[in-house]
């Protein structure tokens, strides 16, 4: 008779352990889902910041190059060949530099 009670206790303990493991699995899945959403959001914000930063740097390099060309054009002889010529090109507009401190994570 003791063997039957011992077997029943072991089966009951196994069922209780199985229920606990099932609850733990559900909690782990919910945590993993929430974590993947946060990681996706962080990744999207970070990639947008990197894109904005790359655009800013490319426009800044264009503006620096134009400023260098403008300095070089001071010595140009265009005014001798076309006295009324004025350059109306404003050049590249440098956007505001992106600030990592203003990212909303």
KEKE-3310 file (N, C-alpha, C; in steps of 0.2 Angstrom, whole numbers, plus 5000, padded with zeros to 4 digits):
npx = (5004:5010:5018:5009:5004:5016:5019:5008:5010:5022:5018:5008:5017:5024:5014:5011:5024:5024:5014:5019:5031:5025:5018:5030:5036:5026:5028:5041:5040:5032:5040:5051:5045:5041:5054:5059:5051:5055:5069:5068:5062:5072:5082:5076:5076:5089:5095:5088:5094:5107:5106:5102:5113:5123:5118:5119:5133:5137:5131:5138:5151:5150:5146:5158:5167:5162:5164:5178:5180:5174:5184:5194:5189:5191:5202:5199:5197:5185:5178:5185:5181:5167:5160:5148:5144:5137:5137:5124:5121:5116:5122:5125:5113:5116:5110:5103:5113:5111:5106:5111:5107:5094:5086:5072:5070)
npy = (4994:5006:5008:5011:5024:5031:5031:5038:5050:5054:5055:5066:5076:5077:5082:5094:5101:5101:5110:5122:5123:5126:5138:5146:5145:5152:5165:5167:5168:5179:5189:5188:5192:5205:5211:5209:5218:5230:5230:5231:5243:5252:5249:5254:5268:5271:5268:5278:5289:5287:5288:5301:5308:5304:5310:5324:5325:5323:5334:5344:5342:5344:5358:5363:5360:5368:5380:5381:5380:5393:5401:5398:5403:5416:5420:5419:5421:5424:5436:5444:5439:5438:5451:5455:5444:5435:5424:5415:5404:5397:5386:5371:5368:5367:5355:5356:5349:5332:5327:5316:5316:5319:5309:5298:5285)
npz = (5000:5004:4993:4983:4988:4988:4974:4970:4976:4969:4956:4957:4962:4950:4941:4947:4946:4932:4929:4935:4927:4915:4917:4920:4907:4899:4905:4902:4888:4886:4892:4883:4871:4874:4876:4863:4856:4862:4859:4845:4843:4849:4840:4828:4831:4833:4821:4813:4819:4815:4802:4800:4805:4796:4785:4789:4790:4777:4771:4777:4773:4760:4760:4766:4756:4746:4751:4751:4737:4734:4740:4732:4720:4721:4714:4702:4684:4678:4679:4670:4657:4658:4663:4669:4676:4690:4703:4707:4715:4730:4736:4746:4759:4776:4787:4804:4817:4822:4838:4850:4863:4863:4859:4860:4869)
capx = (5000:5014:5021:5004:5004:5022:5018:5003:5014:5027:5014:5005:5022:5026:5009:5012:5030:5023:5010:5024:5035:5021:5018:5036:5037:5022:5031:5047:5038:5030:5046:5055:5041:5042:5061:5061:5048:5060:5075:5066:5061:5078:5086:5074:5078:5096:5096:5086:5099:5113:5105:5102:5120:5127:5116:5122:5140:5138:5130:5143:5157:5148:5147:5165:5170:5160:5168:5185:5180:5173:5190:5199:5187:5193:5207:5196:5197:5179:5176:5188:5178:5160:5160:5142:5142:5137:5135:5118:5120:5117:5126:5121:5111:5118:5104:5105:5116:5107:5109:5110:5104:5087:5083:5067:5070)
capy = (5000:5012:5009:5015:5031:5034:5032:5044:5057:5056:5058:5072:5081:5078:5086:5101:5103:5103:5116:5127:5124:5129:5145:5149:5146:5158:5171:5168:5170:5186:5193:5188:5196:5212:5212:5210:5224:5236:5230:5233:5251:5255:5248:5259:5275:5271:5268:5284:5294:5286:5291:5309:5310:5303:5316:5330:5325:5323:5341:5348:5341:5348:5365:5364:5360:5374:5386:5380:5382:5400:5404:5397:5407:5423:5421:5417:5426:5425:5443:5447:5437:5440:5456:5455:5437:5434:5417:5415:5397:5397:5381:5366:5370:5362:5355:5356:5343:5328:5327:5310:5317:5320:5302:5295:5278)
capz = (5000:5004:4986:4979:4990:4985:4967:4969:4978:4964:4950:4959:4962:4943:4938:4950:4943:4925:4929:4937:4921:4910:4919:4919:4900:4897:4907:4898:4881:4887:4893:4876:4866:4876:4875:4856:4854:4864:4854:4838:4844:4850:4833:4823:4833:4832:4814:4811:4821:4811:4795:4801:4806:4790:4780:4791:4789:4770:4769:4780:4769:4754:4762:4767:4749:4742:4754:4748:4730:4734:4741:4726:4714:4722:4710:4695:4679:4675:4679:4664:4652:4659:4668:4673:4679:4697:4705:4712:4718:4737:4739:4750:4766:4781:4792:4811:4819:4826:4845:4853:4870:4862:4857:4864:4870)
cpx = (5004:5017:5016:5004:5011:5022:5014:5006:5019:5023:5011:5011:5024:5021:5010:5018:5028:5019:5015:5028:5031:5020:5024:5038:5032:5025:5037:5045:5036:5035:5050:5051:5042:5049:5062:5057:5053:5066:5073:5065:5067:5082:5083:5076:5085:5098:5094:5091:5105:5112:5105:5109:5124:5125:5119:5129:5141:5137:5135:5150:5156:5149:5154:5169:5168:5163:5175:5185:5178:5180:5195:5196:5188:5198:5205:5197:5191:5177:5179:5184:5170:5159:5154:5140:5142:5134:5129:5116:5121:5121:5122:5119:5112:5113:5107:5108:5112:5110:5107:5106:5096:5083:5078:5067:5065)
cpy = (5006:5013:5013:5022:5034:5036:5038:5050:5059:5059:5065:5077:5082:5083:5094:5104:5105:5109:5122:5129:5128:5136:5149:5150:5151:5164:5172:5171:5177:5191:5194:5192:5204:5215:5213:5216:5230:5236:5233:5241:5254:5254:5253:5266:5276:5272:5275:5289:5293:5289:5298:5311:5309:5309:5322:5330:5326:5331:5345:5348:5345:5356:5367:5365:5366:5380:5386:5382:5390:5404:5404:5402:5414:5425:5420:5423:5427:5432:5447:5445:5438:5444:5456:5449:5437:5427:5417:5408:5398:5392:5376:5370:5365:5361:5355:5349:5339:5327:5320:5310:5318:5314:5300:5288:5275)
cpz = (5000:4997:4982:4981:4988:4978:4966:4970:4972:4958:4951:4959:4954:4940:4941:4947:4936:4925:4930:4931:4916:4911:4918:4911:4897:4899:4903:4891:4881:4887:4886:4871:4868:4875:4867:4853:4856:4860:4847:4838:4845:4843:4828:4825:4832:4825:4811:4813:4817:4804:4795:4802:4800:4785:4782:4789:4781:4768:4772:4776:4762:4755:4763:4760:4745:4745:4752:4741:4730:4735:4735:4720:4715:4716:4703:4690:4675:4674:4672:4658:4652:4664:4672:4676:4687:4698:4710:4715:4726:4740:4743:4757:4771:4786:4799:4813:4823:4833:4848:4860:4869:4859:4862:4864:4874)
residu = (UNK:UNK:UNK:UNK:UNK:UNK:UNK:UNK:UNK:UNK:UNK:UNK:UNK:UNK:UNK:UNK:UNK:UNK:UNK:UNK:UNK:UNK:UNK:UNK:UNK:UNK:UNK:UNK:UNK:UNK:UNK:UNK:UNK:UNK:UNK:UNK:UNK:UNK:UNK:UNK:UNK:UNK:UNK:UNK:UNK:UNK:UNK:UNK:UNK:UNK:UNK:UNK:UNK:UNK:UNK:UNK:UNK:UNK:UNK:UNK:UNK:UNK:UNK:UNK:UNK:UNK:UNK:UNK:UNK:UNK:UNK:UNK:UNK:UNK:UNK:UNK:UNK:UNK:UNK:UNK:UNK:UNK:UNK:UNK:UNK:UNK:UNK:UNK:UNK:UNK:UNK:UNK:UNK:UNK:UNK:UNK:UNK:UNK:UNK:UNK:UNK:UNK:UNK:UNK:UNK)
# end
